[in-house]
Amino acid sequence: MVDEAPFRAREKLIEKQRLFQSIQKHTHLKGPVDKITSVAIPLAMAGSSLFLIGRGIYNMSHGIGKKE
């Protein structure tokens, strides 16, 4: 049977494990790009949805954009 090459070098894996185990942040914010996916994108979606809801309420209260 042929042995398959490891996905990542063992030394790199141990180094990454040490790094992530030493950080005292929450688990979902440990990586360098995780702040974008865990914080920025949800905030942008919440902000845009609040804007669209506010615009819809304004348009309904003033009768703007009604279909004849």
NORTASUL-V289891 format. One record per residue. N is the residue number from 1. SS is DSSP state (@ for helix, = for strand, . for the rest). PSI is psi in radians with two decimals (none if undefined). BURIAL is # if it has 9 or more other C-alpha atoms within 8 Angstrom, else .. Layout:
# NORTASUL-V289891
N&SS&PSI&BURIAL, N&SS&PSI&BURIAL
This chain:
# NORTASUL-V289891
1&.&2.45&., 2&.&2.26&., 3&.&2.36&., 4&.&2.50&., 5&.&2.51&., 6&.&2.63&., 7&.&-0.68&., 8&.&2.59&., 9&.&2.50&., 10&@&-0.66&., 11&@&-0.73&., 12&@&-0.70&., 13&@&-0.79&#, 14&@&-0.69&., 15&@&-0.77&., 16&@&-0.70&., 17&@&-0.75&., 18&@&-0.74&., 19&@&-0.89&., 20&@&-0.52&., 21&@&-0.37&., 22&@&-0.34&., 23&.&2.35&., 24&.&0.34&., 25&.&3.07&., 26&.&2.71&., 27&@&-0.69&., 28&@&0.00&., 29&@&0.34&#, 30&.&-0.55&#, 31&.&2.86&., 32&.&-0.49&., 33&.&-0.07&., 34&@&-0.42&#, 35&@&-0.55&#, 36&@&-0.84&., 37&@&-0.48&#, 38&@&-0.34&#, 39&@&-0.96&#, 40&@&-0.81&#, 41&@&-0.84&#, 42&@&-0.65&#, 43&@&-0.69&., 44&@&-0.72&., 45&@&-0.72&., 46&@&-0.74&., 47&@&-0.79&., 48&@&-0.64&., 49&@&-0.68&., 50&@&-0.68&., 51&@&-0.80&., 52&@&-0.64&., 53&@&-0.78&., 54&@&-0.73&., 55&@&-0.69&., 56&@&-0.73&., 57&@&-0.73&., 58&@&-0.81&., 59&@&-0.70&#, 60&@&-0.71&., 61&@&-0.43&., 62&@&0.00&., 63&.&0.49&., 64&.&2.40&., 65&.&0.39&., 66&.&2.54&., 67&.&2.44&., 68&.&none&.
